[in-house]
């Protein structure tokens, strides 16, 4: 139940009611997202839908469910780049992949895959490292429209120079142009990159662990959560990983201040990569 305070402004009350309505009507849970971030995004949605206040947006979303996908687009961040933060992907290639090779089959969970930039980055990297045929990718997000864009693998051509630069800096072994065809102002990535991927709707705020995986990459998602939800998501990641599995986070994210910290050993913390502890005498090996 919401806890109304006497010092709440009218906007505070409207925000609480709108977040609660989205949860109770549609089971999309934004209650533990950063309040400042959610308010900013809902104010943009309010302007887009032509309402004078959040109450108008509340009325519309309750009575016009067909508007929900568009609203979810405002509430979730879908802007990324391929091979964003190249040092992260170089670390995956040079330090994580050698350990992943020791498993006969590999499962990778990209939590908060947005429009698919991170998936295609990892799919290309795993192909170049010879791991594609024994890897299954799970790409999840709460935004179904973004998942459809990720499935299509189509990006604006003016984004390609940045993608290509990141690819080279991340240790790419060829040319990014080997993986797409360009025409009519867009780049279409090789559909065979999607031959071993499952795209699925999954909500870190309310859903459970769905599979054991060897590597979780969830980048620039936790920064939009409050501490409670960050801890919940890190708990899901910890329970998804076997001893020795890997977790990769975004450049401004960490496990250091979470109760889940004890489940992770440092691996390449400067590049935001940790390894699932075994809680055994072998733990020191995982930090090598």
Backbone as JSON, one array per atom type, in Angstrom:
{
  "sequence": "XXXXXXXXXXXXXXXXXXXXXXXXXXXXXXXXXXXXXXXXXXXXXXXXXXXXXXXXXXXXXXXXXXXXXXXXXXXXXXXXXXXXXXXXXXXXXXXXXXXXXXXXXXXXXXXXXXXXXXXXXXXXXXXXXXXXXXXXXXXXXXXXXXXXXXXXXXXXXXXXXXXXXXXXXXXXXXXXXXXXXXXXXXXXXXXXXXXXXXXXXXXXXXXXXXXXXXXXXXXXXXXXXXXXXXXXXXXXXXXXXXXXXXXXXXXXXXXXXXXXXXXXXXXXXXXXXXXXXXXXXXXXXXXX",
  "N": [[0.85, -1.19, 0.0], [0.48, 2.26, -0.75], [2.24, 4.87, 0.9], [1.14, 7.72, 1.89], [2.31, 10.97, 2.56], [2.15, 13.87, 4.66], [3.6, 15.97, 3.65], [3.66, 15.57, 0.96], [3.5, 16.7, -2.37], [0.99, 17.72, -4.77], [1.79, 16.71, -7.23], [3.46, 14.62, -6.39], [1.57, 12.88, -5.29], [-0.01, 12.31, -7.55], [1.94, 11.02, -9.09], [2.51, 8.73, -7.53], [-0.01, 7.47, -7.66], [-0.24, 6.96, -10.4], [1.95, 5.25, -10.96], [1.24, 3.1, -9.32], [-1.17, 2.4, -10.54], [-0.33, 1.51, -13.07], [1.01, -0.78, -12.3], [-1.06, -2.31, -10.99], [-3.01, -2.53, -12.96], [-1.69, -3.48, -15.26], [0.48, -5.02, -14.52], [3.11, -4.12, -14.78], [5.92, -3.21, -13.14], [7.04, -0.4, -11.73], [7.59, 0.58, -9.29], [9.83, 0.55, -7.68], [11.72, 1.83, -9.12], [14.09, 4.45, -9.79], [12.84, 7.33, -8.45], [13.05, 9.99, -9.33], [13.92, 9.64, -11.94], [11.76, 8.19, -13.09], [9.69, 10.06, -12.81], [10.59, 12.13, -14.5], [10.5, 10.84, -16.99], [7.78, 10.2, -17.19], [6.7, 12.74, -17.25], [7.55, 13.56, -19.75], [6.04, 11.77, -21.27], [3.5, 12.65, -20.55], [3.45, 15.2, -21.78], [3.71, 14.37, -24.42], [1.33, 12.92, -24.86], [-0.44, 14.94, -24.58], [-1.48, 15.99, -22.15], [-2.4, 18.01, -19.32], [-1.53, 17.4, -16.83], [-0.32, 14.75, -14.64], [-2.5, 13.31, -13.81], [-4.27, 13.34, -15.92], [-2.89, 11.7, -17.7], [-2.97, 9.36, -16.21], [-5.75, 8.77, -16.24], [-6.07, 8.23, -18.99], [-4.37, 6.0, -19.4], [-5.56, 4.09, -17.82], [-8.01, 3.65, -19.08], [-7.54, 3.29, -21.76], [-6.05, 0.86, -22.88], [-4.6, 0.27, -25.16], [-2.75, 2.23, -25.42], [-0.67, 1.58, -23.8], [1.82, 0.24, -24.72], [3.18, 2.39, -25.95], [3.52, 4.12, -23.8], [5.18, 2.56, -22.16], [7.43, 2.68, -23.7], [8.34, 5.24, -23.12], [9.02, 4.89, -20.47], [11.15, 3.18, -20.37], [14.6, 2.95, -21.13], [16.03, 3.01, -24.27], [18.27, 3.54, -25.72], [21.38, 2.84, -27.0], [24.67, 1.68, -27.94], [26.43, -0.29, -30.33], [28.99, -2.38, -29.12], [29.45, -0.66, -27.01], [31.39, 1.17, -24.68], [34.18, 0.09, -25.25], [36.33, -1.15, -23.87], [35.12, -2.87, -22.1], [34.07, -4.91, -23.77], [36.45, -5.8, -24.9], [37.61, -6.89, -22.64], [35.82, -8.99, -22.16], [36.36, -10.53, -24.44], [39.14, -11.11, -24.17], [39.58, -11.98, -21.52], [37.32, -13.2, -20.31], [36.18, -14.99, -22.19], [38.16, -17.1, -22.52], [37.69, -18.6, -20.15], [34.99, -19.28, -20.47], [35.2, -21.06, -22.56], [35.74, -23.45, -21.35], [33.4, -24.7, -20.69], [31.13, -27.1, -22.02], [28.75, -26.32, -23.24], [27.19, -23.11, -23.52], [25.38, -20.58, -21.88], [24.05, -17.37, -22.24], [22.84, -14.51, -20.71], [21.33, -11.59, -21.61], [20.27, -9.05, -19.99], [17.85, -6.69, -20.15], [17.93, -5.89, -22.89], [17.21, -3.95, -24.68], [17.18, -2.36, -27.83], [18.77, -4.22, -29.03], [21.47, -3.77, -29.51], [23.57, -4.58, -27.77], [23.27, -7.35, -27.8], [23.86, -8.02, -30.55], [26.49, -7.18, -30.6], [27.73, -9.0, -28.8], [27.08, -11.41, -30.05], [28.53, -11.23, -32.44], [31.12, -11.1, -31.37], [31.28, -13.61, -30.07], [31.05, -15.27, -32.29], [33.4, -14.67, -33.67], [35.21, -15.67, -31.85], [34.8, -18.34, -31.99], [32.78, -19.56, -30.51], [30.12, -19.52, -31.07], [28.5, -21.68, -31.99], [28.02, -23.25, -29.78], [26.68, -21.72, -28.0], [23.88, -20.3, -26.38], [21.83, -17.56, -26.46], [19.94, -15.53, -24.27], [17.82, -12.93, -24.59], [16.39, -10.35, -22.92], [13.75, -8.07, -22.01], [11.53, -5.53, -20.75], [10.15, -4.09, -22.52], [8.22, -4.65, -25.13], [8.07, -3.66, -27.73], [10.68, -2.8, -28.16], [11.95, -5.29, -28.08], [10.97, -6.4, -30.44], [12.22, -4.74, -32.31], [14.85, -5.46, -31.78], [14.79, -8.11, -32.65], [14.54, -7.68, -35.37], [16.94, -6.51, -36.15], [17.82, -4.12, -37.39], [19.34, -1.05, -38.03], [19.86, 2.52, -38.01], [21.7, 3.92, -40.66], [23.43, 6.01, -40.2], [24.45, 5.57, -37.72], [26.42, 3.73, -37.95], [29.23, 4.45, -38.31], [30.07, 5.07, -35.66], [29.48, 2.63, -34.38], [31.3, 0.99, -35.76], [33.78, 2.09, -35.07], [33.82, 1.58, -32.3], [33.79, -1.22, -32.41], [36.31, -1.82, -33.55], [37.99, -0.8, -31.52], [37.32, -2.5, -29.5], [38.62, -4.79, -30.09], [37.9, -6.16, -32.39], [38.03, -8.59, -35.01], [37.85, -8.34, -37.71], [36.05, -6.59, -40.14], [33.34, -4.55, -39.25], [31.49, -4.27, -41.23], [31.34, -6.7, -42.41], [29.24, -7.97, -41.33], [26.77, -6.93, -41.92], [24.33, -5.66, -44.26], [23.84, -2.78, -46.22], [21.36, -0.51, -47.17], [18.97, 1.83, -48.49], [19.21, 3.66, -46.41], [19.48, 2.25, -44.03], [21.01, -0.29, -41.96], [21.11, -3.73, -42.15], [21.52, -6.36, -40.07], [23.25, -9.48, -40.29], [21.11, -12.15, -40.51], [21.77, -14.7, -39.61], [23.12, -14.33, -37.28], [21.19, -14.36, -35.4], [20.49, -16.95, -34.99], [20.77, -18.46, -32.73], [19.35, -17.44, -30.48], [17.04, -16.41, -27.98], [14.4, -14.28, -27.66], [12.75, -12.58, -25.12], [10.1, -11.44, -22.98], [10.78, -10.07, -19.92], [10.76, -9.08, -16.57], [12.75, -7.45, -14.38], [11.93, -6.4, -12.01], [9.83, -7.9, -11.02], [9.7, -10.54, -11.98], [10.9, -13.98, -11.86], [13.98, -15.93, -11.58], [14.84, -17.59, -14.58], [16.47, -19.45, -15.79], [19.54, -21.29, -15.53], [22.55, -19.69, -16.23], [25.72, -18.92, -17.81], [26.93, -16.53, -18.13], [26.01, -13.31, -17.38], [25.04, -10.35, -18.79], [24.27, -7.2, -18.07], [23.77, -4.11, -18.67], [23.84, -0.75, -17.79], [21.27, -0.7, -16.78], [20.67, -1.06, -14.05], [21.2, 1.47, -13.04], [18.89, 2.92, -13.21], [17.28, 2.02, -11.25], [16.07, 2.0, -7.84], [17.78, 1.46, -4.67], [16.7, -0.84, -3.44], [15.55, -2.28, -5.59], [17.78, -2.6, -7.2], [19.24, -4.37, -5.6], [17.51, -6.55, -5.67], [17.63, -7.27, -8.4], [20.36, -7.9, -8.67], [20.39, -10.1, -6.99], [18.82, -11.89, -8.48], [20.57, -12.24, -10.64], [22.76, -13.42, -9.34], [21.61, -15.85, -8.5], [21.17, -16.97, -10.93], [23.6, -17.7, -11.91], [26.13, -20.21, -12.08], [28.71, -21.41, -9.8], [31.65, -19.67, -10.56], [30.58, -18.48, -12.8], [29.94, -15.5, -14.79], [29.41, -11.97, -14.33], [28.53, -9.0, -15.91], [28.41, -5.5, -15.77], [27.2, -2.08, -16.27], [29.1, 0.95, -16.92], [28.76, 2.71, -14.78], [27.83, 1.19, -12.75], [27.75, -1.21, -10.03], [28.55, -3.99, -7.86], [29.35, -3.5, -5.33], [28.15, -2.21, -3.11], [26.02, -3.65, -2.34], [24.0, -6.11, -0.6], [24.35, -8.44, -1.97], [26.97, -8.53, -2.61], [28.68, -10.37, -1.39], [28.36, -12.63, -2.88], [29.9, -12.4, -5.11], [33.09, -12.41, -6.62], [35.92, -10.32, -7.2], [36.87, -9.8, -10.55], [37.44, -8.44, -13.07], [37.18, -5.68, -12.07], [37.49, -2.96, -12.74], [36.63, -2.86, -15.33], [34.1, -3.59, -14.91], [33.35, -6.29, -14.44], [32.5, -9.19, -12.75], [32.86, -12.28, -10.88], [31.04, -15.2, -10.11], [31.04, -16.33, -6.83], [32.33, -19.35, -5.4], [32.26, -20.02, -2.79], [34.13, -21.7, -1.66], [37.31, -23.38, -1.32], [38.32, -23.0, -3.79], [37.83, -20.47, -4.56], [39.74, -18.39, -4.82], [40.93, -18.94, -7.24], [39.08, -18.02, -9.1], [39.36, -15.31, -9.26], [41.58, -14.87, -10.77]],
  "CA": [[0.0, 0.0, 0.0], [1.24, 3.5, -0.8], [2.3, 5.61, 2.16], [1.02, 9.15, 1.62], [2.87, 11.81, 3.61], [1.51, 15.18, 4.67], [4.38, 16.92, 2.87], [3.58, 15.24, -0.46], [2.87, 17.65, -3.26], [-0.02, 17.14, -5.65], [2.5, 15.92, -8.23], [3.89, 13.39, -5.72], [0.41, 12.0, -5.17], [-0.34, 11.86, -8.9], [2.96, 10.07, -9.51], [2.26, 7.48, -6.8], [-1.21, 6.83, -8.18], [0.01, 6.49, -11.75], [2.82, 4.07, -10.88], [0.44, 2.02, -8.76], [-2.16, 1.99, -11.54], [0.36, 0.72, -14.09], [1.28, -2.08, -11.7], [-2.27, -3.07, -10.71], [-3.78, -2.75, -14.2], [-0.94, -4.16, -16.33], [1.57, -5.79, -13.92], [4.44, -3.55, -15.02], [6.25, -2.71, -11.81], [8.04, 0.67, -11.68], [7.49, 1.15, -7.95], [11.16, 0.67, -7.08], [12.63, 2.54, -10.01], [14.47, 5.78, -9.31], [11.65, 8.19, -8.52], [13.36, 11.15, -10.16], [13.97, 9.2, -13.33], [10.41, 7.85, -13.54], [8.93, 11.3, -12.95], [11.05, 12.81, -15.7], [10.01, 10.14, -18.17], [6.33, 10.34, -17.26], [6.4, 14.11, -17.68], [7.67, 13.57, -21.21], [4.86, 11.08, -21.79], [2.38, 13.56, -20.33], [3.48, 16.19, -22.85], [3.49, 13.69, -25.7], [-0.08, 12.55, -24.98], [-1.22, 16.16, -24.57], [-2.2, 16.2, -20.89], [-1.93, 19.13, -18.5], [-0.96, 16.88, -15.58], [-0.2, 13.29, -14.62], [-3.82, 12.71, -13.62], [-4.82, 13.1, -17.26], [-2.23, 10.5, -18.23], [-3.52, 8.24, -15.44], [-7.07, 8.45, -16.77], [-5.93, 7.62, -20.31], [-3.75, 4.68, -19.36], [-6.51, 3.16, -17.22], [-9.15, 3.38, -19.93], [-7.12, 3.03, -23.14], [-4.89, -0.04, -22.76], [-3.81, 0.26, -26.39], [-1.69, 3.24, -25.28], [0.37, 1.1, -22.89], [3.15, 0.05, -25.31], [3.84, 3.67, -26.18], [3.94, 4.63, -22.5], [6.33, 1.77, -21.73], [8.57, 3.22, -24.42], [8.85, 6.39, -22.38], [9.5, 4.47, -19.16], [12.35, 2.36, -20.5], [15.65, 3.58, -21.93], [16.35, 2.11, -25.37], [19.36, 4.11, -26.51], [22.68, 2.26, -26.7], [25.53, 1.57, -29.12], [27.13, -1.56, -30.43], [30.32, -2.37, -28.49], [29.55, 0.5, -26.13], [32.49, 0.98, -23.73], [34.96, -0.99, -25.89], [37.18, -1.89, -22.93], [34.3, -3.96, -21.55], [34.02, -6.01, -24.73], [37.8, -6.36, -25.01], [37.78, -7.74, -21.46], [35.06, -10.23, -22.41], [37.08, -11.3, -25.46], [40.47, -11.54, -23.77], [39.67, -12.55, -20.18], [36.17, -14.03, -19.96], [36.0, -16.06, -23.17], [38.97, -18.3, -22.22], [37.02, -19.41, -19.12], [33.76, -19.83, -21.03], [35.55, -22.19, -23.43], [35.85, -24.69, -20.58], [32.08, -25.33, -20.62], [30.75, -27.7, -23.31], [27.72, -25.45, -23.81], [27.22, -21.83, -22.83], [24.17, -19.76, -21.93], [24.32, -15.97, -21.95], [21.61, -13.73, -20.49], [21.45, -10.14, -21.78], [19.11, -8.55, -19.26], [17.65, -5.31, -20.57], [18.64, -5.89, -24.18], [16.8, -2.76, -25.45], [16.97, -2.59, -29.27], [19.59, -5.33, -29.5], [22.86, -3.42, -29.81], [24.49, -5.4, -27.0], [23.2, -8.72, -28.3], [24.63, -8.18, -31.79], [27.91, -7.06, -30.25], [28.2, -10.26, -28.22], [26.95, -12.46, -31.05], [29.68, -11.1, -33.33], [32.31, -11.46, -30.61], [31.29, -15.06, -29.86], [31.33, -15.89, -33.58], [34.82, -14.5, -33.96], [35.97, -16.49, -30.92], [34.49, -19.75, -32.22], [31.87, -20.07, -29.48], [28.74, -19.31, -31.48], [27.74, -22.92, -32.18], [27.65, -23.87, -28.5], [26.15, -20.68, -27.12], [22.49, -19.87, -26.49], [21.62, -16.24, -25.88], [18.62, -15.1, -23.84], [17.73, -11.47, -24.6], [15.14, -10.01, -22.25], [13.43, -6.67, -21.75], [10.09, -5.38, -20.47], [9.58, -3.32, -23.62], [8.0, -5.59, -26.23], [8.39, -2.99, -28.99], [12.13, -2.86, -28.29], [12.3, -6.67, -28.42], [10.7, -6.59, -31.87], [13.3, -4.08, -33.04], [16.04, -6.29, -31.64], [14.63, -9.26, -33.55], [14.71, -7.25, -36.77], [18.36, -6.26, -36.4], [17.95, -3.01, -38.35], [19.78, 0.18, -37.38], [20.06, 3.64, -38.93], [23.05, 3.82, -41.22], [24.33, 7.05, -39.68], [25.03, 5.1, -36.48], [27.43, 2.72, -38.24], [30.61, 4.85, -38.02], [30.33, 4.91, -34.23], [29.53, 1.19, -34.11], [32.53, 0.43, -36.33], [34.9, 2.55, -34.25], [33.78, 0.8, -31.07], [34.16, -2.6, -32.75], [37.77, -1.89, -33.69], [38.62, -0.56, -30.21], [37.0, -3.65, -28.67], [39.42, -5.93, -30.52], [37.28, -6.87, -33.51], [39.01, -9.31, -35.82], [37.62, -8.11, -39.13], [35.37, -5.33, -40.34], [31.94, -4.68, -38.87], [30.7, -4.35, -42.46], [31.19, -8.12, -42.76], [28.09, -8.53, -40.62], [25.51, -6.27, -42.28], [24.15, -5.08, -45.6], [23.3, -1.42, -46.07], [20.62, 0.09, -48.28], [17.82, 2.65, -48.11], [19.46, 4.4, -45.18], [19.54, 1.4, -42.84], [21.89, -1.45, -41.99], [20.44, -4.96, -41.7], [22.55, -7.29, -39.62], [23.17, -10.85, -40.77], [20.11, -12.89, -39.73], [22.32, -15.9, -38.98], [23.53, -13.98, -35.92], [20.04, -14.6, -34.52], [20.1, -18.36, -35.07], [20.84, -19.09, -31.41], [18.91, -16.46, -29.51], [15.64, -16.37, -27.57], [13.98, -12.97, -27.19], [11.64, -12.83, -24.2], [9.66, -10.4, -22.05], [11.14, -10.41, -18.54], [10.78, -7.88, -15.73], [13.64, -7.62, -13.24], [11.26, -5.93, -10.8], [8.77, -8.78, -10.52], [9.82, -11.91, -12.46], [11.87, -14.84, -11.18], [15.04, -16.54, -12.39], [14.21, -18.52, -15.52], [17.41, -20.44, -16.29], [20.94, -21.13, -15.15], [23.36, -19.18, -17.34], [27.14, -18.84, -17.47], [27.36, -15.14, -18.24], [24.94, -12.32, -17.39], [25.46, -9.0, -19.16], [23.15, -6.28, -17.84], [24.54, -2.88, -18.65], [23.09, 0.51, -17.77], [19.9, -0.97, -16.36], [20.57, -0.84, -12.61], [21.28, 2.89, -12.69], [17.54, 3.48, -13.2], [16.57, 1.4, -10.14], [16.48, 2.4, -6.51], [18.66, 0.47, -4.06], [15.97, -2.09, -3.21], [15.4, -3.0, -6.84], [19.12, -3.01, -7.6], [19.58, -5.58, -4.84], [16.7, -7.65, -6.19], [18.17, -7.69, -9.7], [21.64, -8.58, -8.43], [20.06, -11.41, -6.44], [18.43, -12.73, -9.62], [21.77, -12.58, -11.4], [23.55, -14.37, -8.55], [20.96, -17.16, -8.52], [21.21, -17.49, -12.3], [24.96, -18.08, -12.27], [26.8, -21.27, -11.33], [30.03, -20.99, -9.33], [32.56, -19.39, -11.66], [29.92, -17.73, -13.85], [30.37, -14.1, -14.89], [28.43, -10.88, -14.36], [29.02, -7.75, -16.45], [27.51, -4.37, -15.54], [27.53, -0.85, -16.97], [30.27, 1.69, -16.43], [28.45, 3.41, -13.53], [27.15, 0.23, -11.89], [28.66, -2.01, -9.23], [27.98, -4.87, -6.83], [30.11, -3.26, -4.11], [27.37, -1.69, -1.98], [24.83, -4.48, -2.25], [24.13, -7.34, 0.19], [24.74, -9.53, -2.87], [28.41, -8.44, -2.84], [29.36, -11.58, -0.92], [28.22, -13.69, -3.89], [30.73, -12.12, -6.28], [34.51, -12.13, -6.46], [36.49, -9.42, -8.21], [37.51, -10.43, -11.71], [37.98, -7.26, -13.76], [36.23, -4.67, -11.56], [37.6, -1.68, -13.45], [35.8, -3.0, -16.54], [32.77, -3.95, -14.41], [33.1, -7.72, -14.59], [32.68, -9.97, -11.52], [32.67, -13.72, -11.04], [30.22, -15.8, -9.04], [31.85, -17.05, -5.86], [32.0, -20.75, -5.13], [32.26, -20.21, -1.35], [34.97, -22.85, -1.4], [38.74, -23.11, -1.39], [38.67, -22.68, -5.16], [37.4, -19.1, -4.83], [40.86, -17.55, -5.25], [41.19, -19.2, -8.65], [38.13, -17.29, -9.93], [39.79, -13.92, -9.4], [42.78, -14.79, -11.57]],
  "C": [[0.89, 1.24, 0.0], [1.15, 4.24, 0.53], [2.31, 7.1, 1.86], [1.53, 9.95, 2.82], [2.25, 13.19, 3.51], [2.27, 16.18, 3.83], [4.37, 16.63, 1.37], [2.92, 16.37, -1.23], [1.8, 16.94, -4.08], [0.65, 16.26, -6.71], [3.0, 14.61, -7.64], [2.73, 12.38, -5.67], [0.01, 11.45, -6.54], [0.66, 10.8, -9.37], [2.76, 8.72, -8.83], [1.07, 6.73, -7.39], [-0.99, 6.25, -9.57], [0.89, 5.24, -11.75], [2.05, 2.88, -10.35], [-0.58, 1.5, -9.76], [-1.51, 1.14, -12.63], [0.64, -0.69, -13.57], [-0.01, -2.91, -11.55], [-3.05, -3.41, -11.97], [-3.04, -3.64, -15.18], [0.22, -5.01, -15.84], [2.96, -5.39, -14.42], [4.83, -2.79, -13.77], [7.38, -1.69, -11.88], [8.12, 1.29, -10.28], [8.86, 1.34, -7.28], [12.19, 1.21, -8.06], [13.0, 3.88, -9.36], [13.31, 6.74, -9.52], [11.88, 9.39, -9.44], [13.35, 10.78, -11.64], [12.58, 8.9, -13.87], [9.58, 9.12, -13.73], [9.32, 12.03, -14.23], [10.49, 12.15, -16.96], [8.49, 10.27, -18.32], [5.92, 11.76, -17.63], [6.57, 14.26, -19.18], [6.48, 12.89, -21.86], [3.62, 11.96, -21.66], [2.31, 14.6, -21.45], [3.17, 15.56, -24.2], [2.01, 13.38, -25.92], [-1.0, 13.76, -24.84], [-2.03, 16.4, -23.31], [-1.58, 17.34, -20.1], [-1.26, 18.66, -17.23], [-0.93, 15.35, -15.66], [-1.54, 12.61, -14.41], [-4.49, 12.44, -14.96], [-4.21, 11.87, -17.88], [-2.73, 9.25, -17.52], [-4.87, 7.81, -16.0], [-6.96, 7.74, -18.12], [-5.41, 6.2, -20.22], [-4.66, 3.64, -18.72], [-7.58, 2.73, -18.2], [-8.8, 3.11, -21.4], [-5.87, 2.15, -23.13], [-4.04, -0.1, -24.02], [-2.68, 1.29, -26.35], [-0.51, 2.73, -24.46], [1.73, 0.91, -23.57], [3.91, 1.35, -25.54], [4.32, 4.27, -24.85], [5.16, 3.88, -21.99], [7.59, 2.23, -22.45], [9.18, 4.43, -23.75], [9.51, 5.97, -21.06], [10.77, 3.63, -19.21], [13.32, 3.04, -21.45], [16.1, 2.6, -23.01], [17.5, 2.61, -26.24], [20.68, 3.48, -26.07], [23.5, 2.3, -27.98], [26.08, 0.16, -29.16], [28.54, -1.38, -29.87], [30.53, -1.11, -27.64], [30.54, 0.22, -25.01], [33.38, -0.16, -24.22], [35.84, -1.78, -24.93], [36.42, -3.05, -22.29], [34.32, -5.15, -22.5], [35.41, -6.61, -24.98], [38.09, -7.28, -23.82], [37.03, -9.05, -21.63], [35.85, -11.12, -23.37], [38.37, -11.93, -24.9], [40.52, -12.28, -22.44], [38.53, -13.5, -19.82], [36.03, -15.22, -20.89], [36.89, -17.27, -22.88], [38.36, -19.19, -21.14], [35.74, -20.03, -19.66], [34.04, -21.03, -21.92], [35.57, -23.51, -22.66], [34.5, -25.39, -20.4], [31.7, -25.91, -21.98], [29.63, -26.95, -24.01], [27.61, -24.23, -22.92], [25.86, -21.16, -22.98], [24.52, -18.35, -21.47], [22.99, -15.24, -21.81], [21.95, -12.25, -20.63], [20.17, -9.54, -21.21], [18.95, -7.06, -19.5], [18.32, -5.08, -21.91], [18.26, -4.7, -25.06], [16.6, -3.14, -26.92], [17.93, -3.6, -29.87], [21.05, -5.01, -29.76], [23.84, -4.32, -29.06], [24.46, -6.85, -27.47], [24.04, -8.89, -29.56], [26.12, -8.04, -31.54], [28.45, -8.38, -29.73], [28.11, -11.41, -29.22], [28.13, -12.43, -32.02], [30.96, -11.54, -32.61], [32.39, -12.98, -30.43], [31.53, -15.79, -31.17], [32.82, -15.81, -33.88], [35.7, -15.35, -33.05], [35.63, -17.97, -31.02], [33.56, -20.37, -31.2], [30.41, -20.05, -29.91], [27.93, -20.61, -31.47], [27.36, -23.6, -30.88], [27.13, -22.86, -27.49], [24.68, -20.41, -27.43], [22.35, -18.55, -25.76], [20.16, -16.08, -25.46], [18.64, -13.58, -23.78], [16.38, -11.07, -24.04], [15.01, -8.51, -22.05], [11.95, -6.62, -21.4], [9.39, -4.65, -21.61], [9.44, -4.22, -24.84], [8.29, -4.97, -27.59], [9.9, -3.01, -29.23], [12.58, -4.27, -28.66], [12.06, -6.95, -29.9], [11.77, -5.91, -32.72], [14.59, -4.88, -32.95], [15.97, -7.51, -32.55], [14.9, -8.9, -34.99], [16.17, -7.0, -37.11], [18.63, -5.18, -37.42], [18.29, -1.74, -37.58], [20.02, 1.27, -38.42], [21.52, 3.67, -39.38], [23.99, 4.89, -40.66], [24.92, 6.67, -38.32], [26.23, 4.17, -36.72], [28.86, 3.19, -38.0], [30.98, 4.7, -36.55], [30.41, 3.44, -33.84], [30.86, 0.61, -34.56], [33.76, 0.84, -35.51], [34.96, 1.76, -32.95], [34.24, -0.63, -31.31], [35.67, -2.74, -32.86], [38.46, -1.75, -32.34], [38.37, -1.73, -29.26], [37.76, -4.91, -29.09], [38.8, -6.74, -31.63], [38.32, -7.43, -34.47], [38.82, -9.12, -37.32], [37.1, -6.71, -39.32], [33.91, -5.52, -39.96], [31.05, -4.83, -40.1], [30.54, -5.79, -42.95], [29.87, -8.68, -42.25], [26.77, -7.85, -40.98], [25.51, -5.9, -43.75], [23.44, -3.75, -45.43], [22.58, -1.01, -47.35], [19.44, 0.88, -47.71], [17.98, 3.29, -46.74], [19.5, 3.58, -43.91], [20.55, 0.28, -43.06], [21.13, -2.63, -41.41], [21.5, -5.98, -41.34], [22.2, -8.73, -40.02], [22.17, -11.65, -39.92], [20.66, -14.16, -39.09], [22.86, -15.61, -37.58], [22.42, -14.27, -34.92], [19.64, -16.08, -34.48], [20.1, -19.05, -33.71], [20.48, -18.09, -30.31], [17.42, -16.63, -29.24], [15.37, -14.96, -27.05], [12.74, -13.16, -26.31], [11.37, -11.6, -23.33], [10.0, -10.86, -20.64], [11.33, -9.12, -17.77], [11.64, -8.15, -14.5], [12.98, -7.21, -11.93], [10.3, -6.94, -10.22], [8.93, -10.24, -10.93], [10.94, -12.66, -11.74], [13.0, -15.25, -12.13], [14.41, -17.57, -13.32], [15.18, -19.58, -16.02], [18.76, -20.23, -15.64], [21.73, -20.7, -16.38], [24.8, -19.02, -16.85], [27.66, -17.41, -17.49], [26.11, -14.28, -18.29], [25.56, -10.98, -17.76], [24.24, -8.1, -19.05], [23.75, -4.91, -17.63], [23.64, -1.65, -18.74], [21.59, 0.28, -17.59], [19.74, -0.6, -14.88], [20.58, 0.63, -12.23], [19.91, 3.55, -12.65], [16.69, 2.9, -12.08], [16.96, 2.07, -8.83], [17.25, 1.25, -5.88], [17.97, -0.88, -3.86], [15.88, -2.93, -4.49], [16.75, -3.42, -7.4], [19.51, -4.32, -6.91], [18.78, -6.78, -5.33], [17.28, -8.18, -7.49], [19.5, -8.42, -9.52], [21.43, -9.96, -7.81], [19.62, -12.37, -7.53], [19.67, -13.17, -10.4], [22.6, -13.62, -10.65], [22.94, -15.77, -8.6], [20.94, -17.78, -9.9], [22.56, -18.1, -12.65], [25.45, -19.27, -11.46], [28.09, -20.72, -10.74], [30.99, -20.82, -10.52], [31.92, -18.68, -12.83], [30.24, -16.24, -13.74], [29.19, -13.14, -14.93], [29.12, -9.63, -14.89], [27.98, -6.66, -16.28], [27.98, -3.16, -16.33], [28.61, -0.06, -16.25], [30.02, 2.41, -15.11], [27.74, 2.5, -12.53], [28.16, -0.65, -11.17], [27.88, -2.96, -8.33], [28.47, -4.48, -5.44], [29.26, -2.89, -2.91], [26.07, -2.47, -1.78], [25.05, -5.65, -1.29], [24.55, -8.54, -0.66], [26.25, -9.53, -3.13], [29.13, -9.73, -2.47], [29.27, -12.73, -1.92], [29.16, -13.51, -5.07], [32.16, -11.82, -5.88], [34.95, -11.16, -7.54], [37.11, -10.25, -9.34], [38.21, -9.37, -12.54], [37.11, -6.09, -13.35], [36.32, -3.33, -12.26], [36.78, -1.68, -14.73], [34.42, -3.52, -16.2], [32.39, -5.4, -14.7], [33.44, -8.41, -13.27], [32.42, -11.45, -11.81], [31.95, -14.29, -9.83], [31.11, -16.61, -8.12], [31.39, -18.51, -5.75], [31.8, -21.0, -3.64], [33.02, -21.48, -0.96], [36.44, -22.45, -1.49], [39.19, -22.75, -2.79], [38.41, -21.21, -5.49], [38.53, -18.23, -5.36], [41.16, -17.73, -6.72], [40.33, -18.32, -9.53], [38.55, -15.84, -10.14], [41.02, -13.75, -10.28], [42.48, -14.25, -12.96]]
}
